[in-house]
Amino acid sequence: METTEGTLVRLAFGLYLGAAVVYVIYAASQARRVGQLASAVAWLGLGANTAALVARGILAGRVPYVSLYEYLLAFAWAVAAVYLVFEWRYAAARGDLRPAGSLALLIAVGLLGYGSSLSSELKAAQTLMPVLKSNWLIFHVFTAVVGYGAAAVATALAVLYLVRSRWPGPGSWLRRVPAPADLDQATYRCIAFAFPFLALVNITGAVWAYDAWGRYWGWDPKETWSLITWFIYVFYLHARFRSGWRGARLAWVAVIGFAIIMFTFLGVNLLAAFSESLHSYASGS
């Protein structure tokens, strides 16, 4: 029999997917109400995702940030939350970013789908390992999921920029998509928001490592790739402000940065599972 948490995850998955489809319809239409409907469905999905995390926390008796399955739920939540807040704030200041919602929410759909596909053993609530019994767990994982979520939204905007540049004419099917210059600026703003959180991932991780293992840095695979991820976004900001990069080159840096985030988040876990990594618990084992 499916648990309440599982039902909520499936509901969030369906609502995110439905919202993504409606966002696509909105991008090709002139109907403002379609965009409002898409946003409403996305907010409902975020509510279901939030309820699933709360249910998981109650079941486990701790913050739901420990296993791979819980990370995936939290990551999907952050993608949707950052996107919806960004959509709201940007609409109030500059214009309509709803067409990017389809791409952002498809990332959330993929994360929830992968989480749902894990075995029952990996989805079961786990007892905290001694190294995880620390207040730094909340700070470290929270900065990670917010930073990664914002980077995912920036990637959605960057991909939309590349698509919009390919079909620039006002008579194209992308009638509602903002101009490339606006998408370039929106991508930058999202990365500027993500950047301090990505820095804090490394800072809080180093402090936690010292508390747990007696050293700040050990070139562990997870630590190394987390630092590489941060440097990609350092390069993005440096290229924009010092070298004057704009447009497609920066959009591709944003896409590559998120690809490295996903490798850091998932790929390195698989490497850690077959090594002497101190982060082997992150593999879900």
N, C-alpha and C positions, 0 to 999 in steps of 0.2 A: 504494500500500500504506500502510495507516494506521500511524503511528508509535506507539511505546510510550506516549509522552506523550498522544497522542490517545485511545488505548485507556483509559488511566487517567482521563482527563477524562470519557469516556463512562461509565465504571464509577462514578465519583463521582456523576455526574448521576443515574444509575439508582438508586444506593443512597440518595441524598438524597430522590429522589422516592418510592421505596418506603418509606423511614422516615416521610416526611410522611403518606403514606396510613395507615400503621399507627398513627401518633400520632392521627389522626382517629378510627380505630376504637377506640383506647384511651379517647379523650375521651367516647365514647358507651357504653362498656362498664364492667363491674365487674371485669374480669379484669386482675389485676396483672401477670401474665406478658406480656400484650400490650404494656404499657408498657415492660417490660424488653426485649422483642424490638425495639421501636421504637428505644430508646436504643442497643442493640447494632448495629442496622443503620446508625444515624446515625454511630456511632463508626467503623464500617467505611468509610463514605463519606468521613469526615474523613481516614482513613488513605489512601484512594485519592487524595483531593485533595492531601494532603501529598506523596505519591509523584509526582504529576503536576508539582507545583512543583519538586521536587528534580530530576526528569528534565529539566524545562525549563532549570533553572539549569545542569545539566551540559552540555546541548546548546549553550546560549548562552555558557557560560564566564563567567558573571557572576550577580549576584542577579537573580531573575526578577521585576523590578519596573518594567520600562521601558515596554513597549508597552501599549496598551489591552487587548489580549488577556491579557497577564500580570497587569495590574491586576485584571481580572475574575476570574481564577483565585485571586488572593490575597484579593480581597474576599469571594468565596464561602467560601474557607477560614476567614477571620476570622469570618464570620457563624456558621458551624457550630461553630467552636472556642469562641467566646464563649458561644454558646447551651449547648453541652454542659457546659462548665465551670460555667456559671451554674446549669444544671439540677442538677448534682451538688452544688454548694455550697448551693444553696437547699434541696434535699431534706434535706440534713444538718441545716439550721438551722430551717426553717420548714414545709416541706411539698412538695407535688408540683406541679411546673410543666410536666410533660410535655405537656399539651394545647397549650402554646404552641409546641411543637416543630414542629407541622405548618406554622404560619405562618412561623416563622423559616427552616425548611429550604426552603420554597417560594421564599423570596427567594434563597437560595443556588442553587436549581434555575434560577431565572430568570437569574441572573448567568452561570452556566455555560452555559446554553442560548444566551444572547446571544453569549458568547465563542465557542462552537462554530459559530455561524452566520456569523462573520466570514469574509471571503475568505482564501484561502491566503496571499495577500500580506501581509495584516494579521496573520496568525498566525505568519508566519515570524520566526525569531529575528533581531533587528536589531542592528546595530553601534551601540555607544554614541555619541551625539552628544557633542561636547566639553563642553557644559554639564552633561551627566549624569555625567561622569567625576569624581565627587566622593564623598567618604565621607558627605556629607549626604544622598545619595540613599537609603541604607539607613534612616537615622533618620527622614527626612521621610515616606517612603512607609510605613514600618512604623507610625508613629503614625497615619497616615491610615487604613490598612486596619483597624487595631484599633479606632480611634474610630468609624469608619463601621460596622464589624461590630457593635459594641456598640449603636450607635444603631439598627441594623436589628432587633436582638433586643428593644430597648425598644419599638420600633414594633409588633412581633408581640405583645408583652404588652399594649400600649395597645389594639390592635385587639381582642384577646381580652377586655379589660376592657369595651369597648363592646358586644361580643356578649353577654358574660355579664350585663351590666346589662339587656340586652333580654330575656333569658330567665333570670330570677333564681330561679325555683322549683326545689326539689330534685328534682322529678319530671321535669324537662326532659331533653332528649337530652344536655345538657352535665353529666352526672353527676360527672365527674372534674375539671371546671374549678374552680379555686380561687374563693373569694368575691371580689367586686369590690374590697373593701378590701385584700385580700392582693395582688391584681393591681396595684392602684394603687401599693402600696409596692414591689413588685417592679420596676415600670417606673421608679420613682424611683431605686432602687438601681442599675439598669442604666445610667441616664443619668448618675448620679453617677460611675460607673466610666468612662463614655465621655468625660465632660467634660474632664478633664485631657489626654487624648489629642487631643481636638479643639483644645484650646488649643496644644498642642505642634505640631500641624500648621502653625499660623500662625507660631509662634516659629521652628521649624526652617526653614520656608520662607523667612522673612525673613532669617535668617542665611545660608542658602544663596544667596539672591538677592544679598546683599551680596558674597559670595565670587565669584559668577559674573558679576554685572552691575554691581557697584559701588554698589548702593543697596539699602536694606532694603525699601522699599515703593514701588510705582509705579502703583497702582490698575489693574493688569492685571485683565482679567475674572476669571481664575481666582483671583487673590488677593482680589479684592473679594467674590466669592461664597463663598469659604472663610471670610472674616470674617463675612459675613451669617449663614452656617450656625452659626458659634460663638455669635453674638448670640441666635439663636433658643433655644439651650440655656441661655444666660445668663438669658433671659426665663423659661424653664421653671423654673429654680431660684429666681429672684427671686419669681415668682408663687406658688411653693409655700411659700417661707419668709417672705416679707414680706407677701404678700397673702392667704395662707391658702387658695390654690386647691387643690382636690382633685377627683378623679373625672373626669367626662367632659371638662371644659374642659382639664385638663392632658393627658388622653389625646389630644385633638385637637392640642395643641401638639406632642406627640411625633410624631404622624403627619405633621404639616406640616413639622416639622424634618427628618424623613427624606426627605420629598418634595424639599426644598431640597437635601439632601445628594445625591440622585440627579441633580438638575439641575446641581449643582456638579461632580459626577463625570463625567456624560455630556453633559448639555445644553450646558454652557459649552465643552466640547471642540469641539462643532460650531460654536459662535460663534467660537472661537479659530481654527479652520481657515480662516475667511474674514475674518480681521482681521490686524492687525499684532501680535497678542499674542506675547509671548515664550514663552508656553506652547503654541504651536502644535504642538509635537512630541507633546503629549498627545492629539492627535486621532488618532494612529496613522499619520499621514503621514510 
